[in-house]
């Protein structure tokens, strides 16, 4: 693998997705917006000639992430760590371990 692009994403099925929009959007609307953002991002990078991975939280077993893996041929990795910096560090470690 020469290049790797990792997209970080929170499941659209979690209650704490897009919380800053809570005053104006319902939970369902926030989930739909999150889903659209992720699909748009993956669509935008699909033609790049790099290996692509989707760093998922809370886990890679979410049906939406599994569908993304199928539709966009991305590797799924679980975000691990107590904050974003540690989760990014762990994702980089995963990428370096892949070559």
Buried (B, 14 or more C-beta within 10 A) or exposed (E): EEEBEBBBBBBBBBEEBBEEEEEEBEBEEBBBBBBEBBBEBBEEBEEEEEBBBBBBBEEBEBEBBEEBBEEBEBBBBBBBEEEEEEBBEBBEEBBEEEE
